[in-house]
Amino acid sequence: MEVKKLVQDLQVVQSICLNKRHFILELLAPEKFPLILPGQFSQALVKDSPSTFLRRPFSIHSVDYGKNTLRLLIQIKGEGTLHLSRLKEGDSLNLIYPLGNSFSLPNTKDVLLVGGGCGVAPLLFMAQFLNQNNIHPAILLGFRTKEEVSEIDEYSKFGKVMITTEDGTEGEKGRVIDHSIFARQRLDFRKIYCCGPDAMMKAVAKIARMHKTDCEVSLENTMACGFGVCLCCVTPTNKGNERVCVEGPVFNINRLTWT
């Protein structure tokens, strides 16, 4: 189904600082949202930032259709995202959205969401979507340290949350793939949705294959246009190179040759 795409100036409702590296922008749309699905993303225009020439892609973190607001979870990486972190209530942000494809609805209730770093961004919306379909997933989130652990109360509304930190300051010590749920002989999940660094997703995909568990990943390739024109985000698949911004960002691991 073709989803309507919009180019709009959205008003900043609030900017929420989560920690030194991450923040959330809550944005109010000028008109009723089109259908937005979990896994889709937006392209943001960073104004008044001389070194930021291209739009920046951000997963849609959550949607409130009643308030006509959406949230973006953003990691400060450079001048563009630093500029966005300084937006205040009443400012505007131009977005193209919703872009890309989405996670699929599973045919099982034994579901695991796995996110690492800023890769947790699309998973809150997915957890909300699953709950609306009477599915309560397990949610495994990985962070570098306790200071970066955030929004656990929000995720906990939709399922059981498990945490890893690389330094062991909260939850289990290590990366998400080091969590004890993956050390068992039998994996208790029939569907996995995953987003995060490539190395993490490849490791999760390897575990999923080992246990014959269906798995979808959301890729974070560098994107410029968001419409499939510039071809800078292509990824190899068993059908040849495909554009992450159009054929993705969500791929079943069976389509990807890197797994």
Secondary structure, 3 states (H helix, E strand, C coil): CCCCCEEEEEEEEEEEECCCCEEEEEEECCCCCCCCCCCCEEEEECCCCCCCCCCEEEEEEEEECCCCEEEEEEECCCHHHHHHHCCCCCCEEEEEEEECCCCCCCCCCCEEEEEEHHHHCCHHHHHHHHHHCCCCCEEEEEECCHHHCCCHHHHHCCCEEEEEECCCCCCEECCHHHCHHHCCCCCCCCEEEEECCHHHHHHHHHHHHHCCCEEEEECCCCCCCCCCCCCCCEEEECCEEEECCCCCCEEEHHHECCC
